[in-house]
Amino acid sequence: MGGRLLSIGECMVELSQAGEGLLRRGFAGDTFNTAWYARACLPAEWSVDYFTALGDDPLSSEMLAMMKDAGIGTGFIRRIEKGTPGLYLITLKNGERTFSYWRDTAAAKKLADDADRLRSAIEAADVVYFSGITLGILAPEAVETLLAELRRARASGKQVAFDPNIRPRLWPDKEYMLETIEAGARAANLVLPSFDDETTHFGDAAVGDTVARYHALGVRNVAVKNGEEGVTLSFGGATGHVPAVRTAQLVDTTSAGDSFNGAFLSRLVRGATPAEAAAYGAAVASVVIGHHGALISPALLPG
């Protein structure tokens, strides 16, 4: 049996280090990275679609062509006259990355402005994925439009997955950021937080605090990523832990969590146990961080 996974958010122009002072251009973004790895890990009977807004410029057209070449559906993507995609630059030090962004006028900020198109895309999906970055780039009224549709999807029985992916620079103030992240979690039935974000911004002292806080918001299933400490699972009242998979050489941690999410979902939606899905996600992430950039060839991923 197949199905349809929809990922909602922003794909950007990525500039990453290519050595000798040179930069490599690509296209990436947290929810698109997850869609990419989900597509790479899912069988052909599953479709993966991406929902965003892009411009009518050549870079946006190249981005769409790349998505189609990767087997990712683009039929719901809105093109905006005179719009352009955002851009970011990755700077690396000992494998850890920092980012510089140019996205103030990105077309993706208008992804929820066409409510009918948004609803149609979500209704066509079996599984919907979004992130805190998706929420962070939107105006408050657009956030509510998106969350209303996601709440509707959850109520109808769809799997709605959310990675809080907390990035303070996207938000006008901390209070609004945390309130909106919590609202995003309430719209989901699966949350995939990273513990370093949760302890930094919500003050959680332990992974168990993160799990308990999201359950208290009404989230049934939680998978907390904690880097080298592995993944803590709490699904339907059952808890467990899956260790991280060591990489031979840490090159670039960009997309570690995104690739985990895509691989994890690819197994979970096909009936794997949460522990089996998390083990596969950890294996995929361990390969991804051994290469430069957010997206690596599917041929390199474990089967």
Short mmCIF file of the C-alpha atoms (twelve columns), coordinates in Angstrom:
data_MODEL
# 
_entry.id   MODEL 
# 
loop_
_atom_site.group_PDB 
_atom_site.id 
_atom_site.type_symbol 
_atom_site.label_atom_id 
_atom_site.label_alt_id 
_atom_site.label_comp_id 
_atom_site.label_asym_id 
_atom_site.label_seq_id 
_atom_site.Cartn_x 
_atom_site.Cartn_y 
_atom_site.Cartn_z 
_atom_site.pdbx_PDB_model_num 
ATOM 1   C CA . MET A 1   0.000  0.000  0.000   1 
ATOM 2   C CA . GLY A 2   1.272  3.441  -0.903  1 
ATOM 3   C CA . GLY A 3   0.400  6.912  0.283   1 
ATOM 4   C CA . ARG A 4   1.211  10.565 -0.048  1 
ATOM 5   C CA . LEU A 5   3.512  12.652 2.136   1 
ATOM 6   C CA . LEU A 6   3.360  16.448 1.963   1 
ATOM 7   C CA . SER A 7   6.108  18.672 3.396   1 
ATOM 8   C CA . ILE A 8   5.373  22.381 3.909   1 
ATOM 9   C CA . GLY A 9   7.960  25.130 4.215   1 
ATOM 10  C CA . GLU A 10  10.762 26.998 2.488   1 
ATOM 11  C CA . CYS A 11  13.394 25.822 0.031   1 
ATOM 12  C CA . MET A 12  16.312 28.233 -0.372  1 
ATOM 13  C CA . VAL A 13  19.410 28.716 -2.451  1 
ATOM 14  C CA . GLU A 14  22.257 27.118 -0.489  1 
ATOM 15  C CA . LEU A 15  25.889 28.189 -0.720  1 
ATOM 16  C CA . SER A 16  28.227 25.675 0.924   1 
ATOM 17  C CA . GLN A 17  31.993 25.357 1.211   1 
ATOM 18  C CA . ALA A 18  33.686 23.711 -1.777  1 
ATOM 19  C CA . GLY A 19  37.325 24.185 -0.677  1 
ATOM 20  C CA . GLU A 20  40.037 26.627 -1.702  1 
ATOM 21  C CA . GLY A 21  37.772 29.580 -1.041  1 
ATOM 22  C CA . LEU A 22  35.135 28.378 -3.504  1 
ATOM 23  C CA . LEU A 23  31.417 27.958 -2.884  1 
ATOM 24  C CA . ARG A 24  29.046 25.304 -4.179  1 
ATOM 25  C CA . ARG A 25  25.479 26.302 -5.032  1 
ATOM 26  C CA . GLY A 26  22.561 24.063 -4.254  1 
ATOM 27  C CA . PHE A 27  18.956 24.201 -3.093  1 
ATOM 28  C CA . ALA A 28  17.904 23.208 0.411   1 
ATOM 29  C CA . GLY A 29  15.850 24.113 3.466   1 
ATOM 30  C CA . ASP A 30  14.774 22.187 6.548   1 
ATOM 31  C CA . THR A 31  11.398 20.871 5.382   1 
ATOM 32  C CA . PHE A 32  12.625 20.374 1.837   1 
ATOM 33  C CA . ASN A 33  15.593 18.376 3.145   1 
ATOM 34  C CA . THR A 34  13.165 16.136 5.011   1 
ATOM 35  C CA . ALA A 35  11.084 15.707 1.848   1 
ATOM 36  C CA . TRP A 36  14.265 14.856 -0.098  1 
ATOM 37  C CA . TYR A 37  15.320 12.125 2.326   1 
ATOM 38  C CA . ALA A 38  11.782 10.791 2.656   1 
ATOM 39  C CA . ARG A 39  11.600 10.510 -1.135  1 
ATOM 40  C CA . ALA A 40  14.995 8.780  -1.224  1 
ATOM 41  C CA . CYS A 41  13.916 6.271  1.427   1 
ATOM 42  C CA . LEU A 42  10.332 5.560  0.361   1 
ATOM 43  C CA . PRO A 43  9.301  3.037  -2.290  1 
ATOM 44  C CA . ALA A 44  7.801  4.160  -5.600  1 
ATOM 45  C CA . GLU A 45  4.206  3.562  -4.487  1 
ATOM 46  C CA . TRP A 46  4.596  6.469  -2.079  1 
ATOM 47  C CA . SER A 47  4.561  10.000 -3.479  1 
ATOM 48  C CA . VAL A 48  6.243  12.971 -1.798  1 
ATOM 49  C CA . ASP A 49  5.072  16.516 -2.517  1 
ATOM 50  C CA . TYR A 50  6.466  19.874 -1.477  1 
ATOM 51  C CA . PHE A 51  4.346  22.933 -0.714  1 
ATOM 52  C CA . THR A 52  5.841  26.400 -0.785  1 
ATOM 53  C CA . ALA A 53  5.767  29.634 -2.795  1 
ATOM 54  C CA . LEU A 54  8.452  30.579 -5.317  1 
ATOM 55  C CA . GLY A 55  9.109  33.455 -7.668  1 
ATOM 56  C CA . ASP A 56  9.010  33.627 -11.448 1 
ATOM 57  C CA . ASP A 57  12.786 34.144 -11.690 1 
ATOM 58  C CA . PRO A 58  15.315 31.731 -13.241 1 
ATOM 59  C CA . LEU A 59  16.549 30.460 -9.852  1 
ATOM 60  C CA . SER A 60  13.007 29.515 -8.850  1 
ATOM 61  C CA . SER A 61  12.590 27.677 -12.147 1 
ATOM 62  C CA . GLU A 62  15.857 25.804 -11.577 1 
ATOM 63  C CA . MET A 63  14.712 24.906 -8.073  1 
ATOM 64  C CA . LEU A 64  11.452 23.477 -9.388  1 
ATOM 65  C CA . ALA A 65  13.327 21.466 -12.008 1 
ATOM 66  C CA . MET A 66  15.606 20.043 -9.311  1 
ATOM 67  C CA . MET A 67  12.604 19.005 -7.219  1 
ATOM 68  C CA . LYS A 68  10.966 17.280 -10.172 1 
ATOM 69  C CA . ASP A 69  14.219 15.508 -11.064 1 
ATOM 70  C CA . ALA A 70  14.335 14.195 -7.487  1 
ATOM 71  C CA . GLY A 71  10.836 12.768 -7.836  1 
ATOM 72  C CA . ILE A 72  9.227  15.332 -5.543  1 
ATOM 73  C CA . GLY A 73  5.808  16.620 -6.581  1 
ATOM 74  C CA . THR A 74  5.548  20.362 -7.258  1 
ATOM 75  C CA . GLY A 75  1.965  20.631 -8.480  1 
ATOM 76  C CA . PHE A 76  0.753  22.690 -5.523  1 
ATOM 77  C CA . ILE A 77  3.663  25.172 -5.492  1 
ATOM 78  C CA . ARG A 78  2.570  28.741 -6.125  1 
ATOM 79  C CA . ARG A 79  4.607  31.032 -8.389  1 
ATOM 80  C CA . ILE A 80  4.610  34.712 -7.419  1 
ATOM 81  C CA . GLU A 81  5.282  37.435 -9.966  1 
ATOM 82  C CA . LYS A 82  8.610  39.183 -9.310  1 
ATOM 83  C CA . GLY A 83  9.255  36.882 -6.359  1 
ATOM 84  C CA . THR A 84  12.585 35.204 -5.587  1 
ATOM 85  C CA . PRO A 85  13.791 32.445 -3.244  1 
ATOM 86  C CA . GLY A 86  15.778 33.147 -0.088  1 
ATOM 87  C CA . LEU A 87  19.501 32.390 0.151   1 
ATOM 88  C CA . TYR A 88  21.799 31.138 2.897   1 
ATOM 89  C CA . LEU A 89  25.528 30.554 3.317   1 
ATOM 90  C CA . ILE A 90  26.983 27.722 5.414   1 
ATOM 91  C CA . THR A 91  30.189 28.415 7.355   1 
ATOM 92  C CA . LEU A 92  31.880 25.386 8.920   1 
ATOM 93  C CA . LYS A 93  34.258 25.004 11.853  1 
ATOM 94  C CA . ASN A 94  35.252 21.471 12.911  1 
ATOM 95  C CA . GLY A 95  32.177 20.112 11.166  1 
ATOM 96  C CA . GLU A 96  29.756 22.365 13.061  1 
ATOM 97  C CA . ARG A 97  27.873 24.848 10.932  1 
ATOM 98  C CA . THR A 98  26.681 28.410 11.240  1 
ATOM 99  C CA . PHE A 99  24.387 30.129 8.771   1 
ATOM 100 C CA . SER A 100 24.071 33.565 7.222   1 
ATOM 101 C CA . TYR A 101 20.676 34.291 5.648   1 
ATOM 102 C CA . TRP A 102 19.218 36.591 3.000   1 
ATOM 103 C CA . ARG A 103 15.477 35.868 3.016   1 
ATOM 104 C CA . ASP A 104 13.605 39.073 3.948   1 
ATOM 105 C CA . THR A 105 11.786 39.233 0.599   1 
ATOM 106 C CA . ALA A 106 11.566 35.474 -0.073  1 
ATOM 107 C CA . ALA A 107 8.432  34.334 -1.890  1 
ATOM 108 C CA . ALA A 108 8.028  31.470 0.614   1 
ATOM 109 C CA . LYS A 109 6.809  33.983 3.189   1 
ATOM 110 C CA . LYS A 110 3.536  33.986 1.213   1 
ATOM 111 C CA . LEU A 111 3.076  30.209 1.100   1 
ATOM 112 C CA . ALA A 112 -0.124 30.307 3.171   1 
ATOM 113 C CA . ASP A 113 -1.678 33.347 1.468   1 
ATOM 114 C CA . ASP A 114 -3.657 31.155 -0.939  1 
ATOM 115 C CA . ALA A 115 -5.766 29.278 1.608   1 
ATOM 116 C CA . ASP A 116 -7.663 27.238 -1.000  1 
ATOM 117 C CA . ARG A 117 -4.437 25.934 -2.550  1 
ATOM 118 C CA . LEU A 118 -3.088 25.114 0.918   1 
ATOM 119 C CA . ARG A 119 -6.222 23.192 1.853   1 
ATOM 120 C CA . SER A 120 -6.203 21.254 -1.415  1 
ATOM 121 C CA . ALA A 121 -2.587 20.209 -0.881  1 
ATOM 122 C CA . ILE A 122 -3.212 19.035 2.679   1 
ATOM 123 C CA . GLU A 123 -6.425 17.219 1.783   1 
ATOM 124 C CA . ALA A 124 -4.577 15.265 -0.916  1 
ATOM 125 C CA . ALA A 125 -1.976 13.994 1.587   1 
ATOM 126 C CA . ASP A 126 -1.961 11.129 4.068   1 
ATOM 127 C CA . VAL A 127 1.002  12.489 6.070   1 
ATOM 128 C CA . VAL A 128 1.806  16.186 6.540   1 
ATOM 129 C CA . TYR A 129 5.115  17.544 7.822   1 
ATOM 130 C CA . PHE A 130 6.036  21.110 8.835   1 
ATOM 131 C CA . SER A 131 8.457  22.879 11.155  1 
ATOM 132 C CA . GLY A 132 9.030  25.839 13.410  1 
ATOM 133 C CA . ILE A 133 10.884 27.483 10.536  1 
ATOM 134 C CA . THR A 134 7.747  27.123 8.406   1 
ATOM 135 C CA . LEU A 135 5.869  29.043 11.101  1 
ATOM 136 C CA . GLY A 136 8.697  31.510 11.732  1 
ATOM 137 C CA . ILE A 137 8.793  32.899 8.198   1 
ATOM 138 C CA . LEU A 138 5.046  33.644 8.102   1 
ATOM 139 C CA . ALA A 139 3.051  36.675 9.214   1 
ATOM 140 C CA . PRO A 140 0.797  35.978 12.244  1 
ATOM 141 C CA . GLU A 141 -2.391 35.771 10.179  1 
ATOM 142 C CA . ALA A 142 -0.728 33.316 7.783   1 
ATOM 143 C CA . VAL A 143 0.438  31.212 10.753  1 
ATOM 144 C CA . GLU A 144 -3.160 30.896 11.892  1 
ATOM 145 C CA . THR A 145 -4.312 29.972 8.369   1 
ATOM 146 C CA . LEU A 146 -1.743 27.186 8.224   1 
ATOM 147 C CA . LEU A 147 -2.365 25.916 11.750  1 
ATOM 148 C CA . ALA A 148 -6.132 25.877 11.209  1 
ATOM 149 C CA . GLU A 149 -5.662 23.594 8.199   1 
ATOM 150 C CA . LEU A 150 -3.248 21.384 10.109  1 
ATOM 151 C CA . ARG A 151 -5.642 21.071 13.036  1 
ATOM 152 C CA . ARG A 152 -8.332 20.112 10.553  1 
ATOM 153 C CA . ALA A 153 -6.036 17.494 9.038   1 
ATOM 154 C CA . ARG A 154 -5.220 16.032 12.444  1 
ATOM 155 C CA . ALA A 155 -8.900 15.881 13.375  1 
ATOM 156 C CA . SER A 156 -9.638 14.009 10.146  1 
ATOM 157 C CA . GLY A 157 -7.151 11.286 11.102  1 
ATOM 158 C CA . LYS A 158 -4.117 12.318 9.078   1 
ATOM 159 C CA . GLN A 159 -0.608 11.945 10.493  1 
ATOM 160 C CA . VAL A 160 0.676  15.485 11.179  1 
ATOM 161 C CA . ALA A 161 4.364  15.661 12.109  1 
ATOM 162 C CA . PHE A 162 6.123  18.752 13.470  1 
ATOM 163 C CA . ASP A 163 9.785  19.568 14.143  1 
ATOM 164 C CA . PRO A 164 9.942  22.705 16.348  1 
ATOM 165 C CA . ASN A 165 13.365 23.584 14.825  1 
ATOM 166 C CA . ILE A 166 13.605 26.760 16.887  1 
ATOM 167 C CA . ARG A 167 15.485 29.618 15.195  1 
ATOM 168 C CA . PRO A 168 15.182 32.851 17.240  1 
ATOM 169 C CA . ARG A 169 16.345 35.145 14.431  1 
ATOM 170 C CA . LEU A 170 13.088 34.424 12.576  1 
ATOM 171 C CA . TRP A 171 10.868 35.700 15.374  1 
ATOM 172 C CA . PRO A 172 10.068 39.234 16.620  1 
ATOM 173 C CA . ASP A 173 10.310 38.214 20.288  1 
ATOM 174 C CA . LYS A 174 10.776 35.131 22.460  1 
ATOM 175 C CA . GLU A 175 7.269  35.080 23.938  1 
ATOM 176 C CA . TYR A 176 5.585  34.978 20.524  1 
ATOM 177 C CA . MET A 177 8.103  32.397 19.322  1 
ATOM 178 C CA . LEU A 178 7.440  29.971 22.158  1 
ATOM 179 C CA . GLU A 179 3.670  30.480 22.016  1 
ATOM 180 C CA . THR A 180 3.657  29.754 18.293  1 
ATOM 181 C CA . ILE A 181 5.895  26.702 18.630  1 
ATOM 182 C CA . GLU A 182 3.478  25.334 21.211  1 
ATOM 183 C CA . ALA A 183 0.548  26.081 18.904  1 
ATOM 184 C CA . GLY A 184 2.349  24.161 16.161  1 
ATOM 185 C CA . ALA A 185 2.774  21.193 18.493  1 
ATOM 186 C CA . ARG A 186 -0.921 21.222 19.392  1 
ATOM 187 C CA . ALA A 187 -1.750 20.900 15.692  1 
ATOM 188 C CA . ALA A 188 0.398  17.749 15.399  1 
ATOM 189 C CA . ASN A 189 0.123  14.176 16.609  1 
ATOM 190 C CA . LEU A 190 3.884  13.561 16.245  1 
ATOM 191 C CA . VAL A 191 6.581  16.011 17.393  1 
ATOM 192 C CA . LEU A 192 10.284 15.564 16.567  1 
ATOM 193 C CA . PRO A 193 12.173 18.118 18.705  1 
ATOM 194 C CA . SER A 194 15.920 18.493 19.165  1 
ATOM 195 C CA . PHE A 195 16.864 18.567 22.835  1 
ATOM 196 C CA . ASP A 196 19.488 21.294 22.448  1 
ATOM 197 C CA . ASP A 197 16.761 23.637 21.134  1 
ATOM 198 C CA . GLU A 198 14.337 22.653 23.865  1 
ATOM 199 C CA . THR A 199 16.745 23.141 26.750  1 
ATOM 200 C CA . THR A 200 18.005 26.443 25.337  1 
ATOM 201 C CA . HIS A 201 14.624 28.022 24.667  1 
ATOM 202 C CA . PHE A 202 12.151 26.241 26.952  1 
ATOM 203 C CA . GLY A 203 14.604 25.558 29.789  1 
ATOM 204 C CA . ASP A 204 14.111 21.783 29.896  1 
ATOM 205 C CA . ALA A 205 16.595 20.224 32.314  1 
ATOM 206 C CA . ALA A 206 16.311 16.706 30.894  1 
ATOM 207 C CA . VAL A 207 14.955 14.929 27.837  1 
ATOM 208 C CA . GLY A 208 12.118 13.597 29.970  1 
ATOM 209 C CA . ASP A 209 11.007 17.170 30.610  1 
ATOM 210 C CA . THR A 210 10.732 17.754 26.861  1 
ATOM 211 C CA . VAL A 211 8.697  14.588 26.401  1 
ATOM 212 C CA . ALA A 212 6.352  15.475 29.263  1 
ATOM 213 C CA . ARG A 213 5.855  19.058 28.070  1 
ATOM 214 C CA . TYR A 214 4.783  18.006 24.584  1 
ATOM 215 C CA . HIS A 215 2.481  15.305 25.923  1 
ATOM 216 C CA . ALA A 216 0.909  17.968 28.154  1 
ATOM 217 C CA . LEU A 217 0.160  19.972 25.000  1 
ATOM 218 C CA . GLY A 218 -1.855 17.054 23.659  1 
ATOM 219 C CA . VAL A 219 0.817  15.477 21.449  1 
ATOM 220 C CA . ARG A 220 0.405  11.702 21.426  1 
ATOM 221 C CA . ASN A 221 3.825  10.729 20.047  1 
ATOM 222 C CA . VAL A 222 7.225  12.354 20.684  1 
ATOM 223 C CA . ALA A 223 10.723 11.527 19.408  1 
ATOM 224 C CA . VAL A 224 13.446 13.704 20.967  1 
ATOM 225 C CA . LYS A 225 16.739 13.896 19.056  1 
ATOM 226 C CA . ASN A 226 19.758 14.436 21.254  1 
ATOM 227 C CA . GLY A 227 22.831 14.238 19.023  1 
ATOM 228 C CA . GLU A 228 25.380 11.678 20.179  1 
ATOM 229 C CA . GLU A 229 23.043 10.666 23.018  1 
ATOM 230 C CA . GLY A 230 20.550 9.166  20.566  1 
ATOM 231 C CA . VAL A 231 16.773 9.433  20.346  1 
ATOM 232 C CA . THR A 232 14.214 9.114  23.135  1 
ATOM 233 C CA . LEU A 233 10.801 7.815  22.048  1 
ATOM 234 C CA . SER A 234 7.422  8.128  23.744  1 
ATOM 235 C CA . PHE A 235 4.657  6.673  21.581  1 
ATOM 236 C CA . GLY A 236 1.199  5.906  22.867  1 
ATOM 237 C CA . GLY A 237 2.439  5.630  26.433  1 
ATOM 238 C CA . ALA A 238 5.381  3.350  25.605  1 
ATOM 239 C CA . THR A 239 8.890  4.761  25.995  1 
ATOM 240 C CA . GLY A 240 12.239 3.723  24.590  1 
ATOM 241 C CA . HIS A 241 15.692 4.859  23.566  1 
ATOM 242 C CA . VAL A 242 17.636 4.343  20.343  1 
ATOM 243 C CA . PRO A 243 21.392 5.079  20.323  1 
ATOM 244 C CA . ALA A 244 23.042 7.320  17.773  1 
ATOM 245 C CA . VAL A 245 25.115 5.775  14.983  1 
ATOM 246 C CA . ARG A 246 28.710 6.990  14.948  1 
ATOM 247 C CA . THR A 247 30.041 8.439  11.728  1 
ATOM 248 C CA . ALA A 248 33.544 7.636  10.538  1 
ATOM 249 C CA . GLN A 249 34.344 11.301 9.950   1 
ATOM 250 C CA . LEU A 250 32.253 14.332 10.871  1 
ATOM 251 C CA . VAL A 251 32.276 16.702 7.897   1 
ATOM 252 C CA . ASP A 252 29.107 18.806 8.056   1 
ATOM 253 C CA . THR A 253 26.184 18.543 10.483  1 
ATOM 254 C CA . THR A 254 23.878 20.447 8.133   1 
ATOM 255 C CA . SER A 255 20.646 18.458 7.688   1 
ATOM 256 C CA . ALA A 256 21.431 15.902 10.403  1 
ATOM 257 C CA . GLY A 257 18.013 16.337 11.993  1 
ATOM 258 C CA . ASP A 258 16.214 16.846 8.688   1 
ATOM 259 C CA . SER A 259 17.602 13.633 7.217   1 
ATOM 260 C CA . PHE A 260 16.731 11.753 10.407  1 
ATOM 261 C CA . ASN A 261 13.166 13.038 10.161  1 
ATOM 262 C CA . GLY A 262 12.756 12.018 6.522   1 
ATOM 263 C CA . ALA A 263 14.195 8.551  7.046   1 
ATOM 264 C CA . PHE A 264 12.260 8.077  10.311  1 
ATOM 265 C CA . LEU A 265 8.949  8.996  8.671   1 
ATOM 266 C CA . SER A 266 9.699  6.803  5.658   1 
ATOM 267 C CA . ARG A 267 9.759  3.729  7.891   1 
ATOM 268 C CA . LEU A 268 7.099  4.764  10.401  1 
ATOM 269 C CA . VAL A 269 4.393  5.393  7.783   1 
ATOM 270 C CA . ARG A 270 4.951  1.904  6.377   1 
ATOM 271 C CA . GLY A 271 4.355  0.152  9.680   1 
ATOM 272 C CA . ALA A 272 7.789  -0.028 11.309  1 
ATOM 273 C CA . THR A 273 7.911  0.306  15.068  1 
ATOM 274 C CA . PRO A 274 9.090  3.680  16.378  1 
ATOM 275 C CA . ALA A 275 12.365 2.059  17.501  1 
ATOM 276 C CA . GLU A 276 12.943 0.506  14.065  1 
ATOM 277 C CA . ALA A 277 12.167 3.808  12.358  1 
ATOM 278 C CA . ALA A 278 14.474 5.737  14.703  1 
ATOM 279 C CA . ALA A 279 17.329 3.272  14.185  1 
ATOM 280 C CA . TYR A 280 17.044 3.725  10.441  1 
ATOM 281 C CA . GLY A 281 16.841 7.509  10.824  1 
ATOM 282 C CA . ALA A 282 20.008 7.469  12.941  1 
ATOM 283 C CA . ALA A 283 21.811 5.373  10.336  1 
ATOM 284 C CA . VAL A 284 20.858 7.771  7.532   1 
ATOM 285 C CA . ALA A 285 21.851 10.855 9.551   1 
ATOM 286 C CA . SER A 286 25.252 9.305  10.329  1 
ATOM 287 C CA . VAL A 287 25.964 9.055  6.603   1 
ATOM 288 C CA . VAL A 288 24.670 12.541 5.789   1 
ATOM 289 C CA . ILE A 289 26.938 14.290 8.295   1 
ATOM 290 C CA . GLY A 290 29.951 12.640 6.671   1 
ATOM 291 C CA . HIS A 291 29.425 14.739 3.531   1 
ATOM 292 C CA . HIS A 292 29.257 18.427 2.650   1 
ATOM 293 C CA . GLY A 293 25.936 20.196 2.206   1 
ATOM 294 C CA . ALA A 294 22.359 19.452 3.175   1 
ATOM 295 C CA . LEU A 295 21.548 16.943 0.425   1 
ATOM 296 C CA . ILE A 296 23.643 13.961 -0.565  1 
ATOM 297 C CA . SER A 297 23.123 11.383 -3.277  1 
ATOM 298 C CA . PRO A 298 20.454 8.793  -2.417  1 
ATOM 299 C CA . ALA A 299 22.908 6.159  -3.628  1 
ATOM 300 C CA . LEU A 300 25.007 6.815  -0.521  1 
ATOM 301 C CA . LEU A 301 22.197 6.068  1.930   1 
ATOM 302 C CA . PRO A 302 21.754 2.752  3.740   1 
ATOM 303 C CA . GLY A 303 19.042 0.485  2.432   1 
# 
